C-alpha cells in the first residue's frame, strides 16, 4: 500500500507573516501620511505669515 | 514657494496597493501549497520580493549618493534619504518574515548564518544611515557623510546575494536570480512575479511619497531659518 503524505501544517506561520507584512507597510504609510500632513499644515501657516510680513501693515 | 502641490500619495501608490491586493489574493487563494513545506512556503513570495525591493531602494541610495558627491545636488541627497527610509521598512519585513519561515522549516527562528547575519548588518547600517542624518545639523556635511555611508551600505548587497555560494549556509540558494532556469513550477512563478511587481511598485511609490514629504519639510526649514535670521 502506498502512503499518501500530506503537506505539514505550517499555515499559522504563513498567516502571521502575511498579516505582519500588511501591518508593516500600512503602518509606515500611515506614519508618512501623518508626517506629511503635519508638515504641510506648518508650511501653510509659515507661508501665510511670510506673505503677511512682506505685504506689511 | 507654495505648499499647494501634488498629494503625497499619488496615483502610483494607488496602483501599487491594488497590485499588492491582487498579488495577495493570488498567493492566498490561487497558488498551490508546496508538498514538503506546507503553506509556510508561501512566505517566500513576500520575503523575497521585499528583499529585492530593499536592494532596489539601497541601489537608489548608492546611485543618488554618487550623484550628490559628484554634483552637490540637494535633490539627489533628498532622494537618497527617502530611499534609505523605505529600504529600512523593506529590510525589516525581510528580517521578520525570514524567521517566520525558518521556525517551521529549520526548527529555529534564527541562526548566525552568513546570509542572515549580513542582512542584519545591512539593517543596522541602514538604520545608522538614518540616525546619522538626524544627528548632523550642517546640511552639506550631513549630505556628504551620509552619501559615503550609503555607498558603503549598498556594497554589501552583492556579498549578501553571493553569501550562499561563498559560505556553507543553511539559507536556501536563489531559486530565481541564478544563471540557470528558475526551479519553481509556473503557477508559483507567476505568483512570485505578481508579488515582486507589486512590491517594486510599492517601493517606488513610497520613495516618491517620502521625497515629496522631504521637499515640504525642507521648504518649511528654509522658511523657519529665514524667519529666525
Interface residues (C-beta under 8 A of the other chain):
Chain A: X5 X7 X8 X9 X10 X11 X13 X14 X15 X16 X17 X18 X20 X21 X22 X24 X25 X28 X29 X32 X33 X35 X36 X37 X39 X40 X42 X43 X44 X46 X47 X49 X50
Chain B: X1 X2 X3 X8 X9 X20 X24 X27 X28 X33 X34 X35 X36 X37 X38 X39 X40 X41 X42 X43 X46 X47 X50 X86 X89 X92 X93 X96 X97 X100 X101 X103 X104 X105 X202 X206 X209 X210 X212 X213 X216 X217 X219 X220 X223 X224 X226 X227
